[in-house]
Amino acid sequence: SELIKPYLGSKYKVTEVPKSLIFYMSKHSGPVNEIQWCPVREQSHMLLSASMDKTVKVWDAVDTGCCLKTYSCHSCAVRAARWSSCGRRILSGGFDSMLHLTDVETGKQIFSSKTEFRISALKFHPTESNVFICGGFSPEVKAWDLRTSKVLRVYKAAVQQTLDILFLPEGREFLTSTDAVSRDSADRTIIAWDFQSAAKISNQIFHERYTCPSLTLHPKESVFVAQTNGNYMALFSAQRPYRINKKKRYEGHKVEGFAVGCEFSPDGTLLVTGSSDGKVFFYNYHTSRIIRTLSAHKEACVSAIFHPVLPSLLATCDWAGEIKVWQ
C-alpha cells in the first residue's frame, strides 16, 4: 500500500483519536466476531474478519475498502480467526468444532482438525510461530503444533467455557478468562498458566463476580486489561501474582453480555473499547478518563482496533455484520 510505505521506515507517531469515517464495509450477512490487521507491516492494509455467517473475509481496509477474499471452510459460525506471523495464512476456529489453517492466496486448507468442542478463542504463541492455543465450550484448553498437526499440551480447569486467551510477554505464561462465576466465589474467572508445564500458576486474580469476555496486553508496560461484564475494564500487573490496580478503572461503556473487545493503541497511550450501545470509547491509559466517544454503529460494537503502522486509523465491527474504518 502506497499509504503505508512512508511510515514503514519511521518510528510510530503519537496516536490521535480518529474522527471521520473513511470506509463502510458491509459484505457479512451475520455478526462480525473478530477483526485483526495483518501483523506484517508491509501488508498491514489487509484486515481479516470472522463472522457468524460462517465465513472469514480479508479486506483492503486502507486503500479501497474492498473485500479481497472470502473463505467458506466452516459449516457454522466462525468465532475466532488470527493471522499467522508471516501474514500468508489464517487460522480459524468455529462453532462446527473445526480448526482450519488457510493459505491466504489460494484459499486452500493447509491444516484442518476437529476438536471435541465449539471453539471460541484462538491465539498464536508470540515467539513460536507454529504453535497456537485454542479454547471454547470445554474445561480444556489445548496447545497445538502446526508442524506435527498434533496437540502439544492440554490445560484443564474446572470451568465450562474459555472466553479469551492472552499470552504474556515471551509466551512462557498465558491467561485464560472463563465463565466460572458462581454465587459464592469468583476464583477461576481469570487463570494464569505455565505454558511449558501446563501447571496452573494462579486462579485468584480477579475477585469481582463478573466474567471477562476479553483480555489485552499493554504494548510497552508489564500490565494487562480485562474487559468485564460489570461494564468496566480492570487493570492488572502482568507479573506474578498479577495484582489488580485498585486505583484505575476504565468505565463508561457498556458490555451487557456481548464479547466486547478492548485494545491499547500501539504507543500505549490510549485504551479503546467497543460498547453494546454501538459506541467506541477512547480512554486515557494513565488517567483512566474518557477522552472521546465515537457513535460508530447502531448495533453492539464488539471490536475496535488501531492500525499497527498508521497512527490514527481504527477499524470497528458490530453485531449487524458491518465493519467501518475511521481516521
N, C-alpha and C positions, 0 to 999 in steps of 0.2 A: 504494500500500500504506500502510495506517494505521501499520504498524510502522516504516516508513522515514521518514514525514513529520517526526516530531520531530527527526530527525538532519540533515535537509536544510539547515537554517539554521546549524547549529553546526559548529565545526571537528572534524575526525576525532579521536576519543579514542584513547588508547593501546590497542593490540591486546592482547587476552588470549587465552591458548591455550584453544580450545574443549574441553569435556569430555564433553558429553552429546549423544546422537543425537536430532534432532527430526523429520527426515523420512527415509523409506526409499523410494526411487523405482525401481521395477523393471519398467518397460514395455519396455525394449530387449531384443531376443532375441539380441543379439551384443555383443561387447566394446564399451565406450564409449571412443572415441579421444581426444575433446576435450570440455571443458566451458568455458563462459565466461559470466560475469554480464553483463547488458546494461549498456553503458557510460553510458547516460543515467541520471543519479542518481535521477530521479523514477520511472523504470521498472526500477530495478535489482532488483525482486523476481523478474524473469524471468531464467532460466538456459537457455542453449542447450546441447544435447548432440549430438555427431556419433558415429555408430556403425557398426560392421562389419555391422549388419543392414540397411544401405543407406538408413537414414533419418536425418533431423535432427529433433530434438524441441525444443519450448520448454516450460518448466515454470514454474509459480508456486512457486518454491523458498523463499519467505519466509513466505507466509501459509497455504498449503494443502498444498503438496507434490504438487499435481495437474499432470498433463500437459495443457497448453493447446492445443498444435498438434503435428501430425506432418506432415513434408514428405517425400514419397517420389519426388523427381525424379531420383534417381540409380539406375543399374542395377547398381552394385557398391558395395562398402564405401565409406563416407564417412570419409576420413582427417582432413579439416580443415574447420572451419567457423568463421566470425567474424561478429560483429555489425558493421553499419555504424555510423559515429559518431552517426548520428541515431536509431539504435535501431529503425528501421522496416524494415530489410532485413537479410537474412542471406546472406553469401557462403559457398558451399560448394564443395569440390573432392573428387573421388573417384577410386577405382581404375578407374572407367569412363572416365578421362581428361577428364571433363566439369567445367566450371565453371558454376555457377548462382548468380544473384543473385535471391533470392526475396523477394517482398513478405510481411512477417510476417503482416499482417492477412488478405490474400486468398489467400495461398499460391501466387499466380501468379509465373512467372518473368519478371523484368524484363530479364534478360540471360542468355544461355546461349552457351557456346562450347566447342568440342572442342579440347583441346591435343594435342600429339603424345606426351604421356607421362602415366603414372599420377601423380596429384597427392598429395603427402604433406605439404606445408606451404603456408600462406597467411597473409599479413599485410597489413593496410591501412596506407597511409602515415600517419604521425602528424599531419601538417598538411594534406595534400592528400586530402580525404575520398573523391574519386572514383578514386584511384589505389591499386592493390594489387600485391603481388608474389607470384608463385606458383612453387613448385619441386616436384620429385618425382624420378621414376626417369629422370633425364636429366642430361647435363652442363650443360644450360642452365637458368637461372632467368629468368623473364620478368616485366617490369612491364607492367601493363595499365591503360588508361584507360577507365573505365566510360562516360564521356560519348561517346566515339567507338566503344566496343566493340572497340578495336584494341590490339595490342601496342605499347607505347611504346618499350621497350628490351629488349635481350637481354644477359644476363651469362653469359659462357662460362667454364667451368673444367674441368680435366682430372679430373673425378670421374664417378661413375656415379649417385649419388643425393644429393639435398638432404634433410637430416633436419629442420632447423628454420631459421627466418628471424627475425632480430631487428633492428628499426630502432633506431638510436642516436638520442639526443635531437635534435630539429629535423628529423630524417629526411634529412639530407644524406649520411649514410653508413648502411650496413646490413651485418649479418653473416650469413653462412650457415654452418651446420655440415653436414659431408658425411661420406660413407662412406670417404673416401680415407685409409685407414690401411694402409700396406704394411709388410713386414718391415723394410725398410731406412730408412723415413722416415715422419714423421708430419706433414710440412707439408701444407697444404690441409685439415686437419681442421676448422679454422675459418678462413674467408676474410672479409676486410673489403673492401667495395666502395664506390666513389663512386657515389651514386645517379644523378646527372646524366650523368656521362661514361661510366658502365659500366666504368670502369677498376678493376683490382684494386689496392687500397691495400696489402694485406699478406696473405700466406698463411703467415707464420711466427709465428703467435700461440700455438698450443698444441703443445707438443713431445712430450707423452706419447703412447704408442701406443694410445689409446682413442678410439673415436668418442664424439661428444657428442650424445645424442638431443634435448636441449632447451637453450635459452638464455633467460635472463631478465634484465631491466634493473632496477637499484635505483631506487625512485621519487624519491629525493632526492639521492643522490650519483652521481658520474660513474663508476660501476662496473657490470659485468655478471657474471653467474654462468653457467657451463656445467656442465650435468649430464653426468657421464662414465660410460662403461661400466667404469671402474675402481672403481665403487661409491663415488665421492666427487663433490662439487661443487667446482669450481675458481673462484677469484675473479680478475677481470681489471679493469684500467683501461679505461674506455670512451673514453679519449683516445689518440690515436696515441702510441707504437706498440703500444698495447693490452697492456701488460706484465702478466704473471701475478703475483699476490700470493703469494709462496712461503711467507709466514708463516701464511696461513689456508687450511685445507682442511676442508670440511664432510663428515665421514664417519661411517658407522654404518648407513646404509640400504643397500639392495641395488637394483641396476639390472638386471643379468643379461640384457641384450638387449632388455628392454622399453623402449618410448618413454616413460620416466617423466618427467613434467613437474615443474618446480620454480618457485616464485614467492615474491616478498617480500610481507610484509604491507604495507598502504597507508602505514603510518607508517615503514616501512623497518627496524623493529627485529627482525623475525623472518624467517627463511628457512624455507619449508615445502616438503617434497617427499613424493611418494608413494614406494613401495618395492615391489619384486617379491614380497615376502612378505605384502603386503596392509596393511602398517602405514603410518602417516603420521608423519613425523619433523619436529619443530619445533626449529630451531637458533637460538641467539642470533647475530644477524648479526655483532656486534662481537667476541665471544669465540670464535665458531665451535663452542661447546659445544652438545650436545643438551639442550634444556630439558625436552622430554617426547616420548613416543611415544604414538600412539593406535592400538589394534588395530581398524582400520576395516573391513577387508574380508578375505574368505577367499582371494580370488584377487589377482593383482597389482594394486596401486593405481597408476594411471598419471597421475592428476592430483589436485591439492589446491589450491584457490584461495580466498583470502579475499574476502569481500564488500567492494565499494568504499566502502560507507557504514556498514553495521552493524559495530561494532568487533570482534566475536569470532565472526562467522558464517563457516563454512567449508563449501564443497561439495567432495565427493570422488567419484571414479568408478573403476570397476575393469573387469578383463578378463572378468568374468562378466556384464557389462551392467547392473550396479547403480550407482545414484547415491545418495549419502547427504548429508544436511545436518546440520551439528553446530553447537552453540553452548556 
